[in-house]
Amino acid sequence: MSELVAAEDVLLFVNAAVTATGQREFRSSAEEQRFSLGFLHEYVRVNYRPVYAAALALDVNHHNAALIVEGLLRTAGEAGGAEEKRAEGRLIAARLAMLPPQRVYRLFRALRAAGVNNRRTRAIVRGWLAARPDPALDAVKYRTGVKAAVRHVHGRPADPETGDFLFAPGRRVRYGNALLDAYRRAHYEQSAVYELPFTVAEGFAAKHGVPRAVFLERIAPRMTRLERLRTERASGAGAELAVMPLTRLALYVLALPFGERVGRRAELTGALRASARRAAGPYAGSWGRVTAVLDDSFSSSGSAVKRRRPLAVALGCHFLLEALAAPGAYTALWTSGGDDPLMVRPYGPTPLGTRILDALETEPERLVIVSDGWDNAPPGLAGEVLRVWRSRLDPGRGTSVVHLNPVYDADGFDVRRLAASVPTAGMRDAEDLAALVEIAQFAEGRTGFTELRAYLDRRVEHFLTEAGA
């Protein structure tokens, strides 16, 4: 029993770390989210520290990965010994290499503000700074963060020019590095603006009064794929949709007016399917008969800061499950009753129970439910349907059922579940679906802590091997 409780505690944290971002959700405020998440981090760090560190090897989101790193570095004295510290250090270094640089610099500023300056922290910060591929780009794009990090570890940039740019900008008349010199010239020369990264150039373009359309046209070669996607409609440039991550692409599609979705149906559908096939990888076509119940009720509209995020996850899962299922063996059932995934919108109640009954009638090998778990038409029907199905009609588990929930429930310290007999996993990005279905097996209450630790050890080994490569 104690092993099952420990496994449930860890899975509770994993669900939160995958799903929650400390931002407002449809039914809870940002303050409630942060308080709930903070409690879980402290509880798991104190009681299961090795597992807390091992979570860095899982598909936790960037927000929680940064919180885990900060928690481990703040409490270095609580580590069990030298071997445990070395294991934590390897996981921290590998995870920091995956995080967006702006988030890492924000983490370093938080550590500095908290007075965390032990030897391991300084070594990790120095190692990460030394591994940056273009220190001059970081100095221009993340100037404040770089200065704070260098000062915190009592270091200095390896390149003297970058050091002068950061700490003595008036010392040099010009710089040998083209990017640093472009930043200097951009203060008075408009042509230099287009030699800078997009986010930096935006400020200079506004300072020089450059019309937005002209600026976007000329800066296009310097923009990343995501920046081109965000500005595509304003600039008139064609975004490379097919190479975008699945959930980001789904968010982009849902932000388009219905008329534009109809006019670009072939392009958008092709891009979503290409992205889904890429996410499916070697598992494409291997899941047999699959039926999905997808939540497009009003609560899938998300919140002001996570607009349409739950619906985008459901849309991404639709195309990914289509790619994972055997050819012609996929059925999608939206809670609204609609049958055109490109035209979905957050509307109406959540009749999950009715749609699950419809799904079970298709006799699938796998039933995947993507919903925030608020079954309300009528309340509780979904849980009762699943309970009877599992206990009376399918005790041999001929149909695999899993519930994936894209919304963290701050009051319950977990994602909301439909039934005790059905495993539930939190998810943030649709492309993580295959991995989350794998880890959901531990949420059925039949697997102990030992098996879960063995699974985490395998994930850590694979994660560190890939990071080393």
Residue, then its C-alpha position, 0 to 999 in steps of 0.5 A: m500500500s505504501e508503494l502505491v501511495a508513493a506512486e500516486d504522489v509522484l504521478l500527481f506531480v508529473n501530471a501537474a508538471v506536464t500540464a500546469t504553467g501557473q497561469r489563469e485557467f478557465r476555472s481557476s485564477a493564476e494565484e490559485q494555480r501558482f499556490s497549488l503548484g508551489f505546494l506540489h513542488e515542495y512536497v515531492r522535492v522533500n519526500y521524493r527528491p531523486v524522483y523530483a530530479a528525474a522528472l527533468a527527463l520527462d516531458v514536463n513543460h518549460h515552466n515546471a522544468a525551471l521550477i525543478v532546477e531552481g528548487l534543486l539548486r536552492t536546496a543543495g544541502e538536502a541532497g543525499g550525497a555526492e553521487e546524488k548531487r552528480a546525478e542532479g547536476r547532469l540532469i540540470a545541465a541537460r535540461l537547461a540545454m533544452l530550455p529557451p535561453q530567455r527562460v534560463y536567463r530568467l531562472f538565473r535572475a531568480l537564483r541571484a535574487a534569492g542569494v543562491n550562489n553555491r559552488r554547484t550553482r556557479a559551475i552550472v551557470r558558467g557551463w551553460l554560458a560557455a556552451r552558448p553557440d553565439p555569445a554576441l547574439d545573446a549579448v544583443k538579444y538578452r543583454t540584461g540577463v547575460k549581465a546578471a548571470v555573469r555578475h552572479v558567478h563573478g565571471r567575465p565573457a570569454d570575448p573581450e568585445t562582448g565584455d566591453f559591449l555589456f559592461a563598458p559600452g563607451r569604451r570602443v568606437r566600433y566593434g569587430n563583431a558584425l552583430l555588436d557593431a550593427y547594434r551600435r549603428a542601429h541607434y542612428e542608422q536605419s539600414a543597420v536595424y535589418e542586421l539585428p534579430f527581429t525582437v531587437a530590431e522591432g524596438f529600433a524600427a519604432k524609434h526610427g518611425v519605420p512603417r510596420a509593413v515596410f519593416l516586416e518586409r525587410i526584416a523577413p530574412r532575419m525572422t525565425r519560423l515562429e516569428r514568420l508564423r506570428t506575422e504572416r498575415a500582417s506581412g503577406a509572407g507565406a509561413e512554413l506551416a508544415v514544419m511547425p510543431l503540432t500544437r502551435l500549428a493548431l493554435y494558429v489555425l484556430a486563430l484564423p476566421f472561419g472564412e479563411r479556414v475554408g479558403r485555405r482548407a487544403e493547405l491547413t489540413g495538409a500542414l496539420r497532417a504533415s506535422a502529425r505524421r512527423a510527431a507520430g514517427p515510427y508509431a504511425g499506423s501501429w495503434g489499430r482501431v482508434t476512437a477519440v472523444l474530443d472536447d470542444s465545449f465552451s470550457s475549451s476556450g481556455s482563458a485570456v492568457k491561454r486562449r483556446r489552448p485546450l481546444a488546440v490540444a484536442l485538434g492536434c490530438h485528432f490529427l495525431l491519432e489519425a496518423l497513429a491509427a491503422p489506415g481507415a481505422y480512426t473515428a473522431l467524436w467531438t462533444s459538440g457533434g460536429d464532424d469538421p475538425l477544421m471548423v471546431r470552436p469552443y461552444g456548448p456543454t460537455p456531454l462526455g458520457t453520451r459521446i463515450l457511449d457512442a465511441l464504445e459502440t465502434e468497438p475500438e482497440r483504443l479509446v482516447i478521451v481528450s477533455d478537461g474532465w468537467d462532464n456536465a450533460p448530465p454530470g457524472l454520466a461519463g464516470e458511470v459509463l466507464r465504471v460499468w464498462r470496465s467492471r461488467l462489460d470489458p473486465g478483460r480490458g479488450t479495449s484500452v481506455v485513457h483520458l488525457n487532460p490538458v487543464y490543471d485543476a488547482d483545487g484538486f492538485d491534479v488534473r480532473r479524472l473521469a473514473a478511478s478505473v480509467p488512467t488519466a494523464g495531464m498533457r500540454d502539447a498534443e505531440d506528447l500524446a504517445a509518451l503520455v499514454e505510456i506513462a498513464q499505465f502507472a495511473e491505474g493503481r495496479t503498479g507500484f513505486t518500484e516499477l515506476r522508479a524503474y521506468l523513470d531510470r530508463r527515461v533518465e538514461h535515455f535522456l542523458t544519452e541523447a543530451g550527450a549525443 
